[in-house]
Amino acid sequence: MHESIIKVRYKDLDTFNHVNNANFLTYAEEARSSFLTDVLGTDLDWKQFGIILGKATLDFLHPIPESKFILIESHIARLGNKSFTMQHLIYDTEKITCYAQAEIVVVCYDYYNGKSIGLPLDWRNKLAAHLSQF
């Protein structure tokens, strides 16, 4: 499991003084980026061995009230031939309240040639170490 702490910005709040629902996937994206940097490293040619969003589902459990930070737990739920599935749980920093659960399908993509590619073997090995279910 990987944890990311994300700052809730004032602009994320709506008139009811809680986080607008449109920001939940942005928080998942920030956590996914942090996870992939930590697991795969930073020395990658993201245009040749890149990723593209294939599917995103989000279950809203509770509104996120005005706060300074949230915590997101991330892990790999499935490894496929050309894609992998990540799950994110969005919590308060004490992990008392779970605000949402996101499931994201990430497709491996070659931006130079504009097509999906197989999951690189070194990625598969590194991501497999984070394979689990919530």
Number of C-alpha atoms within 10 A of each C-alpha: 14 17 16 20 18 17 13 19 12 13 9 16 18 12 7 9 14 16 21 16 15 9 14 20 18 11 21 28 15 14 23 23 13 18 23 15 13 11 15 16 10 10 7 11 9 14 13 15 18 18 21 14 13 13 11 15 12 17 12 15 12 12 15 23 15 16 16 12 13 20 21 26 21 26 24 24 20 17 17 13 12 15 23 20 19 24 25 28 21 30 21 18 17 9 14 8 14 20 20 20 21 18 21 22 22 21 23 24 23 19 16 11 10 10 10 17 19 15 20 13 9 10 13 17 11 13 20 15 12 18 15 14 11 12
